[in-house]
Amino acid sequence: MTETETPIEEMKSSRTQKFAQWLMEREEKREKKDSSLEGLIKSNVLVSFLTLGLVGGFETVQLAITMIPYLG
């Protein structure tokens, strides 16, 4: 066997390590995406309540907040 040849076991190990690294990076990207999506949802809810307050008044916002547990 020459120096340029690598044993099959090492190639499998290398592939497994590369695949594991790829999976870890993919999961990190997904978590970042989820956290940014959560931020957008929270800001959307805040803007919606502010709009509701401007259009319907403070009593409407209080009513909407009290009805949140019944939506789930």
Sequence and secondary structure as in RCSB ss.txt:
>XXXX:A:sequence
MTETETPIEEMKSSRTQKFAQWLMEREEKREKKDSSLEGLIKSNVLVSFLTLGLVGGFETVQLAITMIPYLG
>XXXX:A:secstr
  SS   HHHHHHHHHHHHHHHHHHHHHHHHHHHHHHHHHHHHHHHHHHHHHHHHH HHHHHHHHHHHHHH 
